[in-house]
Amino acid sequence: MNKFLKKIFTLTCVLLSSLALAAPAYAASGAVQAPDNTLGLKALAAGIAIGIAAAGGAIGMGLATAKAAEGISRQPEAEGKIRTSLMLGLVFIETAIIYALLVVILIIFVL
């Protein structure tokens, strides 16, 4: 059964890649051009981009907070330095998420 699934997966990958490579040829050969309706694709790209950025940021923030709590529990006397480093790291992570939001806004309104 495992070999059968591998063959199906390989066949599917080959079929999808050949369709992806042939799509520009089919688009260029059309005599009648369709109107440029890219709003749905922009919304999809924006949703995926901000979703990945938010998920990555949430995972990063969770790991940073967990390691900071672990560090404080191991060395309570270094609490101030650990907390300062944690806050600085969380600010950088949040900045990356805000940059992703700006890119999404540019995708929706400018492109």
All heavy atoms as an XYZ file, in Angstrom:
786
protein
N       0.818     -1.196      0.000
C       0.000      0.000      0.000
C       0.860      1.257      0.000
O       0.510      2.245     -0.621
C      -0.918     -0.035      1.228
C      -1.914      1.067      1.265
S      -3.087      0.850     -0.057
C      -4.163      2.195      0.227
N       2.007      1.192      0.678
C       2.887      2.337      0.766
C       3.459      2.695     -0.603
O       3.575      3.863     -0.947
C       4.002      2.054      1.768
C       4.722      3.308      2.183
O       4.280      4.402      1.887
N       5.840      3.142      2.847
N       3.834      1.681     -1.404
C       4.354      1.935     -2.744
C       3.282      2.557     -3.628
O       3.579      3.419     -4.457
C       4.864      0.635     -3.364
C       6.137      0.126     -2.761
C       6.610     -1.117     -3.465
C       7.880     -1.648     -2.823
N       8.366     -2.852     -3.508
N       2.059      2.123     -3.452
C       0.957      2.662     -4.236
C       0.755      4.146     -3.931
O       0.572      4.958     -4.835
C      -0.326      1.873     -3.949
C      -1.532      2.393     -4.672
C      -1.661      2.221     -6.035
C      -2.522      3.072     -3.985
C      -2.762      2.703     -6.706
C      -3.625      3.569     -4.640
C      -3.752      3.377     -6.008
N       0.812      4.509     -2.652
C       0.662      5.916     -2.271
C       1.809      6.763     -2.803
O       1.603      7.900     -3.219
C       0.563      6.040     -0.755
C      -0.736      5.522     -0.126
C      -0.667      5.630      1.390
C      -1.925      6.279     -0.666
N       3.027      6.213     -2.804
C       4.164      6.938     -3.352
C       3.988      7.183     -4.847
O       4.304      8.254     -5.359
C       5.464      6.179     -3.097
C       5.943      6.265     -1.670
C       7.255      5.549     -1.493
C       7.710      5.585     -0.060
N       8.975      4.867      0.132
N       3.475      6.186     -5.564
C       3.253      6.341     -6.999
C       2.172      7.389     -7.270
O       2.311      8.217     -8.174
C       2.860      5.005     -7.631
C       4.009      4.043     -7.739
C       3.585      2.756     -8.405
C       4.743      1.782     -8.459
N       4.367      0.516     -9.098
N       1.101      7.363     -6.485
C       0.030      8.347     -6.655
C       0.557      9.747     -6.362
O       0.271     10.700     -7.089
C      -1.170      8.006     -5.740
C      -1.819      6.703     -6.177
C      -2.171      9.137     -5.695
C      -2.503      6.794     -7.531
N       1.350      9.873     -5.301
C       1.910     11.167     -4.942
C       2.839     11.684     -6.033
O       2.798     12.849     -6.413
C       2.656     11.067     -3.606
C       3.290     12.349     -3.170
C       2.510     13.397     -2.728
C       4.668     12.517     -3.229
C       3.088     14.592     -2.334
C       5.250     13.706     -2.843
C       4.456     14.741     -2.387
N       3.705     10.806     -6.563
C       4.619     11.194     -7.632
C       3.859     11.607     -8.876
O       4.176     12.623     -9.509
C       5.570     10.032     -7.955
O       6.226      9.625     -6.767
C       6.594     10.435     -9.000
N       2.840     10.848     -9.238
C       2.038     11.174    -10.410
C       1.328     12.508    -10.236
O       1.284     13.326    -11.160
C       1.015     10.062    -10.669
C       0.111     10.244    -11.876
C       0.928     10.232    -13.153
C      -0.948      9.164    -11.913
N       0.814     12.763     -9.048
C       0.138     14.025     -8.770
C       1.113     15.195     -8.863
O       0.797     16.235     -9.441
C      -0.505     13.984     -7.379
O      -1.365     12.853     -7.302
C      -1.292     15.249     -7.104
N       2.302     15.040     -8.308
C       3.312     16.100     -8.376
C       3.719     16.381     -9.816
O       3.851     17.545    -10.217
C       4.538     15.718     -7.559
S       4.255     15.773     -5.791
N       3.906     15.342    -10.608
C       4.279     15.523    -12.012
C       3.162     16.225    -12.764
O       3.402     17.151    -13.555
C       4.627     14.162    -12.652
C       4.734     14.275    -14.163
C       5.909     13.627    -12.069
N       1.932     15.821    -12.528
C       0.795     16.434    -13.215
C       0.643     17.901    -12.840
O       0.466     18.759    -13.714
C      -0.495     15.665    -12.881
C      -1.762     16.165    -13.540
C      -1.670     16.007    -15.037
C      -2.961     15.444    -12.995
N       0.734     18.216    -11.565
C       0.587     19.600    -11.136
C       1.733     20.481    -11.630
O       1.515     21.622    -12.039
C       0.485     19.677     -9.616
C      -0.827     19.164     -9.023
C      -0.768     19.193     -7.505
C      -1.998     19.970     -9.519
N       2.947     19.960    -11.616
C       4.069     20.764    -12.105
C       3.985     20.975    -13.605
O       4.304     22.054    -14.106
C       5.399     20.117    -11.727
O       5.503     18.835    -12.321
N       3.526     19.983    -14.354
C       3.380     20.177    -15.797
C       2.269     21.178    -16.103
O       2.390     21.982    -17.021
C       3.110     18.843    -16.495
O       1.873     18.309    -16.060
N       1.190     21.145    -15.338
C       0.142     22.145    -15.531
C       0.631     23.535    -15.178
O       0.292     24.516    -15.853
C      -1.080     21.791    -14.693
C      -1.933     20.618    -15.186
C      -3.015     20.310    -14.188
C      -2.521     20.921    -16.542
N       1.422     23.649    -14.119
C       1.942     24.956    -13.722
C       2.892     25.512    -14.773
O       2.916     26.712    -15.037
C       2.644     24.850    -12.371
N       3.684     24.635    -15.399
C       4.606     25.100    -16.425
C       3.897     25.416    -17.732
O       4.360     26.258    -18.502
C       5.701     24.049    -16.660
C       6.673     23.846    -15.501
C       7.604     22.682    -15.795
C       7.465     25.108    -15.237
N       2.778     24.772    -17.995
C       2.061     24.995    -19.242
C       1.059     26.139    -19.149
O       0.578     26.609    -20.175
C       1.333     23.713    -19.650
N       0.745     26.601    -17.961
C      -0.274     27.633    -17.795
C       0.049     28.936    -18.534
O      -0.836     29.507    -19.160
C      -0.504     27.899    -16.311
N       1.294     29.435    -18.506
C       1.554     30.668    -19.264
C       1.323     30.517    -20.760
O       0.890     31.456    -21.423
C       3.021     30.973    -18.956
C       3.288     30.307    -17.674
C       2.430     29.079    -17.675
N       1.599     29.355    -21.306
C       1.382     29.143    -22.732
C      -0.103     29.202    -23.065
O      -0.501     29.785    -24.080
C       1.962     27.795    -23.156
N      -0.912     28.608    -22.215
C      -2.355     28.657    -22.449
C      -2.891     30.080    -22.263
O      -3.782     30.516    -22.981
C      -3.097     27.713    -21.513
C      -2.880     26.259    -21.844
C      -2.329     25.399    -20.912
C      -3.225     25.753    -23.085
C      -2.116     24.070    -21.213
C      -3.012     24.425    -23.399
C      -2.460     23.584    -22.459
O      -2.258     22.277    -22.761
N      -2.354     30.809    -21.315
C      -2.825     32.168    -21.073
C      -2.437     33.100    -22.226
O      -3.199     33.981    -22.607
C      -2.248     32.695    -19.769
N      -1.246     32.896    -22.788
C      -0.791     33.758    -23.869
C      -1.482     33.438    -25.185
O      -1.592     34.296    -26.050
C       0.717     33.630    -24.030
N      -1.944     32.216    -25.354
C      -2.538     31.831    -26.629
C      -3.989     32.255    -26.752
O      -4.550     32.181    -27.833
C      -2.429     30.317    -26.808
O      -3.252     29.675    -25.855
N      -4.625     32.693    -25.687
C      -6.032     33.066    -25.731
C      -6.245     34.336    -26.548
O      -5.526     35.313    -26.406
N      -7.229     34.320    -27.429
C      -7.502     35.479    -28.273
C      -8.214     36.569    -27.481
O      -7.995     37.743    -27.691
C      -8.335     35.065    -29.472
N      -9.072     36.173    -26.580
C      -9.833     37.135    -25.787
C      -9.245     37.150    -24.384
O      -9.163     36.122    -23.722
C     -11.328     36.735    -25.727
C     -12.093     37.695    -24.851
C     -11.898     36.673    -27.121
N      -8.816     38.317    -23.950
C      -8.248     38.446    -22.623
C      -9.351     38.684    -21.602
O     -10.239     39.495    -21.820
C      -7.248     39.612    -22.583
C      -5.996     39.364    -23.391
C      -5.115     38.307    -22.767
O      -5.109     38.136    -21.559
N      -4.397     37.574    -23.590
N      -9.270     37.988    -20.521
C     -10.242     38.159    -19.441
C      -9.907     39.428    -18.670
O      -8.760     39.865    -18.646
C     -10.217     36.954    -18.515
N     -10.890     40.047    -18.045
C     -10.590     41.233    -17.227
C      -9.712     40.851    -16.044
O      -9.694     39.707    -15.596
C     -11.960     41.713    -16.773
C     -12.871     40.568    -16.951
C     -12.304     39.731    -18.054
N      -8.984     41.828    -15.547
C      -8.040     41.594    -14.460
C      -8.775     41.558    -13.134
O      -8.962     42.587    -12.480
C      -6.981     42.690    -14.465
C      -5.860     42.397    -13.488
O      -5.657     41.218    -13.168
O      -5.190     43.348    -13.059
N      -9.207     40.391    -12.744
C      -9.910     40.214    -11.475
C      -8.956     39.543    -10.484
O      -8.977     38.341    -10.305
C     -11.169     39.367    -11.645
C     -12.194     40.067    -12.490
O     -12.280     41.281    -12.469
N     -12.961     39.303    -13.247
N      -8.114     40.328     -9.870
C      -7.128     39.767     -8.947
C      -7.447     40.062     -7.496
O      -6.630     39.785     -6.633
C      -5.731     40.322     -9.278
O      -5.759     41.742     -9.155
C      -5.301     39.924    -10.670
N      -8.612     40.608     -7.237
C      -8.943     40.961     -5.858
C      -9.001     39.720     -4.967
O      -8.498     39.732     -3.842
C     -10.280     41.707     -5.804
C     -10.702     42.212     -4.433
C      -9.675     43.218     -3.928
C     -12.066     42.831     -4.499
N      -9.570     38.652     -5.466
C      -9.643     37.423     -4.684
C      -8.271     36.841     -4.400
O      -8.002     36.359     -3.305
N      -7.384     36.886     -5.412
C      -6.033     36.376     -5.207
C      -5.252     37.243     -4.230
O      -4.465     36.738     -3.431
C      -5.301     36.299     -6.548
C      -5.851     35.279     -7.536
C      -5.092     35.366     -8.847
C      -5.759     33.883     -6.958
N      -5.477     38.552     -4.283
C      -4.823     39.442     -3.324
C      -5.298     39.142     -1.908
O      -4.500     39.123     -0.967
C      -5.112     40.892     -3.661
C      -4.408     41.400     -4.880
C      -4.779     42.852     -5.121
C      -4.226     43.371     -6.413
N      -4.610     44.762     -6.665
N      -6.578     38.914     -1.754
C      -7.117     38.606     -0.427
C      -6.560     37.291      0.084
O      -6.222     37.164      1.270
C      -8.637     38.563     -0.478
N      -6.445     36.312     -0.796
C      -5.891     35.015     -0.403
C      -4.425     35.150      0.002
O      -3.999     34.622      1.036
C      -6.045     34.020     -1.553
C      -5.594     32.600     -1.295
C      -6.456     31.969     -0.211
C      -5.656     31.793     -2.564
N      -3.646     35.885     -0.804
C      -2.237     36.093     -0.478
C      -2.078     36.861      0.825
O      -1.217     36.535      1.649
C      -1.556     36.841     -1.616
N      -2.920     37.859      1.031
C      -2.841     38.639      2.263
C      -3.177     37.779      3.479
O      -2.510     37.860      4.510
C      -3.782     39.827      2.183
N      -4.212     36.975      3.359
C      -4.590     36.107      4.471
C      -3.515     35.100      4.815
O      -3.210     34.863      5.994
N      -2.915     34.499      3.788
C      -1.853     33.525      4.034
C      -0.637     34.205      4.652
O      -0.042     33.698      5.608
C      -1.488     32.797      2.729
C      -2.632     31.874      2.308
C      -0.202     32.003      2.881
C      -2.463     31.253      0.943
N      -0.265     35.369      4.120
C       0.928     36.069      4.618
C       0.774     36.489      6.072
O       1.662     36.253      6.895
C       1.217     37.286      3.740
N      -0.338     37.101      6.405
C      -0.507     37.560      7.781
C      -0.728     36.380      8.727
O      -0.318     36.416      9.887
C      -1.631     38.617      7.898
C      -1.454     39.456      9.172
C      -2.993     37.999      7.865
C      -0.269     40.319      9.179
N      -1.326     35.313      8.228
C      -1.502     34.115      9.052
C      -0.181     33.465      9.408
O       0.055     33.084     10.562
N       0.706     33.345      8.417
C       2.025     32.762      8.680
C       2.827     33.661      9.606
O       3.495     33.189     10.536
C       2.769     32.511      7.355
C       2.101     31.360      6.598
C       4.232     32.192      7.601
C       2.648     31.144      5.213
N       2.767     34.970      9.375
C       3.518     35.898     10.234
C       3.004     35.852     11.667
O       3.788     35.825     12.618
C       3.413     37.313      9.677
N       1.687     35.832     11.833
C       1.122     35.800     13.185
C       1.422     34.474     13.877
O       1.741     34.452     15.074
C      -0.379     36.037     13.133
N       1.333     33.387     13.137
C       1.620     32.078     13.741
C       3.089     31.973     14.137
O       3.419     31.499     15.232
C       1.247     30.966     12.774
N       3.972     32.424     13.252
C       5.402     32.388     13.585
C       5.734     33.283     14.759
O       6.526     32.908     15.632
N       5.131     34.462     14.787
C       5.362     35.361     15.912
C       4.844     34.804     17.220
O       5.485     34.935     18.263
N       3.673     34.179     17.168
C       3.095     33.596     18.389
C       3.960     32.459     18.915
O       4.190     32.350     20.134
C       1.680     33.110     18.114
N       4.455     31.626     18.009
C       5.330     30.530     18.439
C       6.623     31.087     19.025
O       7.095     30.635     20.078
C       5.610     29.577     17.262
C       4.340     28.822     16.893
C       6.738     28.605     17.597
C       4.436     28.037     15.607
N       7.198     32.090     18.354
C       8.431     32.697     18.858
C       8.247     33.355     20.206
O       9.080     33.218     21.107
N       7.135     34.074     20.369
C       6.870     34.723     21.648
C       6.639     33.700     22.756
O       7.090     33.886     23.893
C       5.667     35.648     21.535
C       5.929     36.900     20.777
S       4.442     37.897     20.754
C       5.005     39.289     19.821
N       5.938     32.647     22.441
C       5.699     31.604     23.434
C       6.980     30.932     23.875
O       7.195     30.699     25.082
N       7.846     30.618     22.916
C       9.126     29.991     23.270
C      10.005     30.942     24.075
O      10.653     30.532     25.045
C       9.855     29.548     22.003
C       9.246     28.360     21.252
C       9.983     28.117     19.946
C       9.279     27.115     22.119
N      10.034     32.208     23.688
C      10.851     33.181     24.417
C      10.358     33.355     25.848
O      11.148     33.410     26.795
C      10.839     34.521     23.684
N       9.038     33.436     26.012
C       8.477     33.586     27.350
C       8.749     32.351     28.201
O       9.082     32.460     29.391
C       6.967     33.851     27.259
O       6.754     34.978     26.414
C       6.369     34.120     28.611
N       8.641     31.177     27.596
C       8.904     29.945     28.345
C      10.356     29.868     28.791
O      10.648     29.514     29.944
C       8.556     28.735     27.482
N      11.261     30.217     27.881
C      12.682     30.173     28.253
C      13.024     31.243     29.284
O      13.874     31.023     30.159
C      13.553     30.342     27.008
C      13.424     29.202     26.024
C      13.907     27.906     26.624
C      13.783     26.786     25.625
N      14.281     25.509     26.144
N      12.386     32.393     29.207
C      12.638     33.437     30.205
C      12.136     32.999     31.574
O      12.807     33.207     32.590
C      11.971     34.742     29.787
N      10.961     32.400     31.624
C      10.438     31.914     32.902
C      11.328     30.814     33.471
O      11.574     30.762     34.688
C       9.015     31.398     32.721
N      11.825     29.960     32.578
C      12.732     28.900     33.023
C      14.037     29.489     33.552
O      14.563     29.041     34.582
C      13.018     27.967     31.847
C      13.902     26.797     32.176
C      14.140     25.922     30.964
O      13.242     25.846     30.097
O      15.222     25.322     30.893
N      14.554     30.510     32.868
C      15.789     31.156     33.311
C      15.617     31.871     34.639
O      16.498     31.835     35.496
N      14.469     32.525     34.813
C      14.214     33.220     36.086
C      14.064     32.219     37.225
O      14.517     32.457     38.346
C      12.974     34.120     35.953
C      13.279     35.307     35.036
C      12.503     34.632     37.305
C      12.079     36.154     34.686
N      13.437     31.075     36.930
C      13.278     30.077     37.998
C      14.618     29.448     38.376
O      14.811     29.054     39.519
C      12.292     28.992     37.564
O      12.838     28.217     36.520
N      15.547     29.380     37.424
C      16.861     28.817     37.734
C      17.761     29.825     38.444
O      18.543     29.459     39.318
C      17.554     28.341     36.453
C      16.957     27.093     35.894
C      17.736     26.609     34.712
N      17.112     25.406     34.183
C      17.640     24.689     33.222
N      18.780     25.051     32.678
N      17.029     23.618     32.791
N      17.677     31.085     38.032
C      18.508     32.124     38.642
C      17.643     33.339     38.963
O      17.566     34.290     38.180
C      19.636     32.537     37.696
C      20.687     31.484     37.515
C      21.834     31.992     36.663
O      21.654     32.876     35.834
N      23.007     31.432     36.892
N      16.995     33.331     40.096
C      16.118     34.459     40.449
C      16.857     35.789     40.591
O      16.269     36.848     40.396
C      15.512     34.040     41.788
C      15.748     32.586     41.909
C      16.937     32.265     41.076
N      18.146     35.748     40.884
C      18.893     36.995     41.039
C      19.132     37.705     39.700
O      19.429     38.896     39.680
C      20.242     36.743     41.743
C      21.208     35.865     40.966
C      21.016     34.371     41.181
O      20.092     33.965     41.911
O      21.803     33.608     40.615
N      18.988     36.997     38.582
C      19.182     37.598     37.257
C      17.851     37.976     36.613
O      17.780     38.148     35.399
C      19.932     36.625     36.361
N      16.829     38.134     37.425
C      15.483     38.397     36.894
C      15.421     39.673     36.063
O      14.811     39.705     34.997
C      14.482     38.484     38.047
C      13.079     38.811     37.597
C      12.134     38.985     38.775
O      12.563     38.859     39.931
O      10.962     39.253     38.507
N      16.067     40.731     36.521
C      16.010     42.005     35.809
C      16.629     41.931     34.424
O      16.067     42.419     33.440
N      17.799     41.294     34.322
C      18.465     41.164     33.023
C      17.685     40.251     32.086
O      17.571     40.533     30.884
C      19.881     40.630     33.213
C      20.818     41.606     33.870
C      22.209     41.030     33.982
C      23.134     42.026     34.635
N      24.502     41.506     34.738
N      17.145     39.175     32.631
C      16.366     38.251     31.799
C      15.104     38.928     31.294
O      14.749     38.812     30.114
C      16.042     36.965     32.586
C      17.327     36.176     32.876
C      15.060     36.093     31.799
C      17.129     34.997     33.801
N      14.434     39.662     32.172
C      13.203     40.342     31.764
C      13.481     41.413     30.705
O      12.722     41.558     29.746
C      12.507     40.961     32.972
C      11.186     41.611     32.586
C      10.428     42.113     33.777
N       9.901     40.974     34.522
C       9.920     40.866     35.849
N      10.416     41.823     36.585
N       9.414     39.808     36.434
N      14.597     42.142     30.854
C      14.956     43.158     29.862
C      15.226     42.518     28.501
O      14.751     42.999     27.467
C      16.197     43.941     30.328
O      15.922     44.516     31.606
C      16.574     45.014     29.349
N      15.971     41.433     28.498
C      16.250     40.732     27.241
C      14.981     40.162     26.633
O      14.798     40.187     25.403
C      17.254     39.600     27.475
O      18.476     40.113     27.933
N      14.092     39.668     27.478
C      12.819     39.129     26.988
C      12.002     40.216     26.310
O      11.477     40.021     25.214
C      12.020     38.513     28.142
C      10.573     38.125     27.814
C      10.535     36.958     26.846
C       9.810     37.801     29.079
N      11.875     41.356     26.962
C      11.083     42.446     26.392
C      11.673     42.940     25.075
O      10.946     43.224     24.120
C      10.959     43.605     27.375
C      10.109     43.295     28.569
S       8.452     42.847     28.030
C       7.851     42.036     29.474
N      12.988     43.032     24.993
C      13.629     43.459     23.758
C      13.383     42.449     22.635
O      13.069     42.826     21.499
C      15.130     43.647     23.996
C      15.932     44.271     22.871
C      15.432     45.681     22.594
C      17.397     44.294     23.225
N      13.484     41.176     22.960
C      13.201     40.140     21.967
C      11.755     40.143     21.505
O      11.457     39.990     20.312
N      10.827     40.339     22.445
C       9.406     40.386     22.076
C       9.105     41.592     21.189
O       8.284     41.499     20.272
C       8.539     40.422     23.333
C       8.521     39.152     24.182
C       7.644     39.352     25.411
C       8.072     37.955     23.395
N       9.790     42.706     21.435
C       9.600     43.886     20.586
C      10.073     43.594     19.165
O       9.405     43.967     18.191
C      10.338     45.104     21.189
C      10.467     46.230     20.184
C       9.614     45.583     22.426
N      11.204     42.926     19.021
C      11.694     42.602     17.679
C      10.762     41.629     16.955
O      10.524     41.761     15.755
C      13.103     42.028     17.746
C      14.157     43.051     18.063
C      15.208     42.744     18.886
C      14.090     44.325     17.529
C      16.180     43.675     19.184
C      15.049     45.275     17.810
C      16.109     44.952     18.645
N      10.222     40.667     17.674
C       9.284     39.728     17.060
C       8.024     40.459     16.611
O       7.527     40.257     15.500
C       8.943     38.582     18.044
C      10.164     37.702     18.289
C       7.794     37.743     17.513
C       9.979     36.700     19.403
N       7.517     41.326     17.457
C       6.305     42.084     17.121
C       6.555     43.036     15.956
O       5.671     43.249     15.121
C       5.815     42.852     18.345
C       4.427     43.403     18.194
C       3.360     42.339     18.075
O       3.496     41.277     18.701
O       2.380     42.583     17.349
N       7.760     43.578     15.867
C       8.107     44.434     14.740
C       8.068     43.664     13.431
O       7.587     44.178     12.415
C       9.502     45.051     14.962
O       9.512     45.753     16.196
C       9.866     45.990     13.835
N       8.545     42.438     13.432
C       8.486     41.616     12.218
C       7.043     41.352     11.810
O       6.714     41.364     10.608
C       9.230     40.304     12.445
N       6.167     41.147     12.769
C       4.747     40.925     12.454
C       4.129     42.201     11.885
O       3.331     42.154     10.944
C       3.992     40.441     13.702
C       4.543     39.090     14.169
C       2.505     40.322     13.423
C       4.041     38.658     15.513
N       4.493     43.348     12.437
C       3.964     44.613     11.913
C       4.477     44.862     10.503
O       3.740     45.364      9.643
C       4.319     45.766     12.873
C       3.527     45.603     14.174
C       4.027     47.129     12.240
C       3.940     46.532     15.276
N       5.738     44.496     10.211
C       6.242     44.614      8.841
C       5.438     43.727      7.893
O       5.151     44.126      6.761
C       7.718     44.258      8.765
C       8.638     45.309      9.322
C       9.859     44.972      9.871
C       8.298     46.651      9.285
C      10.713     45.923     10.376
C       9.140     47.619      9.798
C      10.346     47.247     10.337
O      11.188     48.204     10.848
N       5.087     42.543      8.336
C       4.259     41.666      7.505
C       2.895     42.295      7.259
O       2.349     42.207      6.148
C       4.107     40.303      8.167
N       2.347     42.950      8.266
C       1.066     43.640      8.088
C       1.187     44.760      7.065
O       0.301     44.955      6.235
C       0.571     44.184      9.427
C      -0.744     44.959      9.400
C      -1.882     44.043      8.983
C      -1.013     45.590     10.740
N       2.282     45.500      7.105
C       2.499     46.561      6.120
C       2.620     45.998      4.709
O       2.095     46.579      3.755
C       3.744     47.368      6.477
C       3.642     48.239      7.722
C       4.972     48.892      8.030
C       2.559     49.271      7.559
N       3.299     44.871      4.571
C       3.411     44.231      3.256
C       2.038     43.793      2.765
O       1.700     43.958      1.590
C       4.398     43.043      3.319
C       4.322     42.199      2.062
C       5.806     43.555      3.524
N       1.221     43.264      3.658
C      -0.129     42.851      3.282
C      -0.960     44.054      2.839
O      -1.692     43.985      1.852
C      -0.796     42.093      4.457
C      -2.282     41.968      4.259
C      -0.156     40.742      4.624
N      -0.840     45.153      3.543
C      -1.574     46.360      3.146
C      -1.108     46.838      1.772
O      -1.921     47.237      0.936
C      -1.412     47.455      4.224
C      -2.182     47.049      5.475
C      -1.889     48.809      3.710
C      -1.935     47.932      6.667
N       0.191     46.758      1.519
C       0.701     47.120      0.196
C       0.179     46.183     -0.882
O      -0.155     46.620     -1.986
C       2.234     47.110      0.196
C       2.899     48.260      0.922
C       4.407     48.054      0.961
C       2.592     49.563      0.236
N       0.102     44.904     -0.587
C      -0.425     43.944     -1.562
C      -1.876     44.288     -1.909
O      -2.269     44.284     -3.072
C      -0.319     42.504     -1.013
C       1.118     42.029     -1.027
C      -1.182     41.547     -1.847
C       1.319     40.698     -0.338
N      -2.655     44.593     -0.902
C      -4.078     44.824     -1.139
C      -4.317     46.141     -1.879
O      -5.068     46.193     -2.847
C      -4.852     44.809      0.199
C      -4.853     43.402      0.772
C      -6.279     45.290     -0.002
C      -5.457     43.311      2.143
N      -3.672     47.221     -1.452
C      -4.027     48.532     -1.969
C      -3.140     49.047     -3.098
O      -3.570     49.877     -3.881
C      -4.038     49.559     -0.835
C      -5.136     49.311      0.157
C      -4.843     48.932      1.453
C      -6.466     49.444     -0.212
C      -5.837     48.691      2.379
C      -7.474     49.203      0.706
C      -7.164     48.830      1.999
N      -1.901     48.602     -3.194
C      -0.994     49.161     -4.187
C      -0.836     48.258     -5.400
O      -0.873     48.719     -6.533
C       0.393     49.455     -3.556
C       1.370     49.945     -4.602
C       0.239     50.478     -2.443
N      -0.664     46.984     -5.188
C      -0.428     46.075     -6.326
C      -1.702     45.746     -7.075
O      -2.763     45.736     -6.643
C       0.223     44.790     -5.820
C       1.600     44.975     -5.229
C       2.131     43.639     -4.742
C       2.560     45.571     -6.220
